Structure formats: C-alpha cells, structure tokens
Amino acid sequence: MLTPTRENKKKTLPSKDAPNESILSQTVLKALDVLECVANADQPLSAQQVAEGLKISRPTAYRLLLTLVSRGYVAEVDGAHFRLGTQALSLSNKVLASIDLPDVARPYMRELSDLTNETVNLCILEGAEILYIARVESSQSIRMMSAIGTRSHLHSTSMGKALMAFLPGEEQTSLVERLALAPRTDATITERDLLIKELANIRKQGFAIDNEENEAGVRCVGAPIFDHRGYAFAAISVSGPAYRISVAQLKAIARPLLEATRAISDRLGYVPDEIHN
C-alpha cells in the first residue's frame, strides 16, 4: 500500500509587489526576463537586441541565452539569433493538459468505483515516475490507499506501464533505458527485454495489468488518458486486494475503464487515430 509522505512545512513567499526581494535570485529573474523577451518577439532576436530591450549588457544577455538554449527553452537560429524553444512549448502543453483534469475525470472515476466497488486512482506522468493526483475510495472496509501527491514506479504499476506503452517510440526507448527496474515484489518485471514486450502487448490491448508487481497482495488495471495532441500524459487505475479481484476480473473491468479514459480524453480534445478494443 502506498504510504503518505511527510508534508513539508510551507514557506510563505512575498507577494509580487513586495518591496523586499532579498530572498529572490536576481540571476533567475534575469533569465526569466530574457525568456519572456524572446517569447514576446515576433521574430528571432539577437543577443544585442535582447540586451537593449532589457537594458543589460550584451555578454550577460548572451550567457543567459546560451543557458536557456542548453535546456531547450530557447533555440538558436543561424548562429546569431534566438527564438522560443520546444521545451517551453512542452511545459505549456503539460499545464494545459493538466488543467482541471481531476474535475473532468472525477465523475467517471466515481462511476468506475460504484461499478466495481474498488478504489480508483488518477495519476499524471512526472519524469520517470507517476504522480497520484486524485482518487475515489472503495466503500469496502479493506481497500487500497494511495496518498495524493505521492509518487510511484513506472515499470511496476498498471498506470505506469500503460503510460509508457503509449509514449512515442524514441521517448519510450530512452525512458526504459533510464529506469532502474528495481524489484518491488517477486512478480516485478526487472528485465528490459521483457518490459519492452509487455509494453508492446499493452499498446495492442489498450490497458495494463499489475498482477502483484508493485505490492504483494494487490492487483490493478490501468489505462492511459490522452491530451489534445494525442500524448498519453495521465492514467486511471482500478485497484483491489488480490484475494478479492482476480486477473480475469481485471480484464473484465478493463472495458468500462477504457470507456472512461476515452470519454475523458475526448473531453480534453483528443481525436483518436485508432480505437483499441
């Protein structure tokens, strides 16, 4: 079972209009000014143009531009000019994709929980992990618990595998190579070749099963949610104790689960190229 993480004590930051900015990083503020300057321009800018627009030195502007280029937030054009990079677009798409996701998904999650009388979880893909952002708990006395805000593994959870299965080829390959594939239970997939085969099968059937792979005594079935670009960025799972929910039952639950994830994806503007049965 997932256990809650210790909550960090919240720190209160000064408001934007607060006169005391001593705790703010001036370098980061300058870098953000440079990023906004490039983003707001109608055409690529030179380092000199950025410097003049922000009233900073050209060497400072150039150094900050190259730093942003190194992280993909700014792209270099013809060796002398700079435009907004794809990483900035990626972040904006992630923000757009996650806006109101729990609100959109919750009615479908409740229907799934009412239908199965099991716990339903919602997560998003966060780097090389999944991040739990919502859940609807089973009414049964023995039920699966997952604390909102906690993270879990990609290779051993149904939601994690479902998300990986639908990633673009190069991104999936890179991610699989980076994962440690640490054993969570005796059933965890710890060999890359086997994981790749599992992901191929998941992509064909549209859903993933966690057969006590992440936690002994717990089974889950998960399916991805797609954003308006067709990117699998979130997933929903139905989970329950292994003594109460068999693999055959998980496969039966997969059909209403897929109906729910498709409906949510539709609400987010996704137009599927292929429907998985």
C-alpha angles and dihedrals in degrees: 000000000000113000125211117258120233109269116239117234107256119240121210114229122204117260121259090259095048110126095216109078096160093120094052122094108242091198092056091047090052091048090052090049089053091048092050091046091055092042094052095048120103091217138018114293132215122231088252092055091050090048092051093046093051097034094237131125119278093238090054092048092047093049092050092046092053090048090054090046090055090059096041097248091114128031126211117233122200090341094281109058135055136213135176113293131227094251089068089052091048091054093047091050091051090052092048092046094051097045110119091345094141090049092051094044101041098080090052091045090053091051091052092048092048090048096048101023087224134114117277121204133195123202141169129217109257113180108293094346142057120246119210110226105164143007142182111211127222116248090226119109092237108051141145118267126203119173116228110248096029123119134222141184127283099213098050104039128076092230092047093051092045090054094046092048092061099043118114111273100255093042091050092048092049092048095048090051091052097049117100091214091212114185113253094176137353088273097054116120105241101165119084095216091054091047091051090051090048091051091050090053092047091052090053096049097035099231141066132223127211104203099190089306098130099032130010112248095022129101128187141177120207139183133188131251117216128211127219091281094054093253118145101230103149140027143196127216138188112214137183144154114291093236089060103037122047128198088252090055091049090055090051091049089051092077098060088037091057090046089055096047091047091051091050091047089051090053088054092054100261117156108193122221091200133021116218115218 
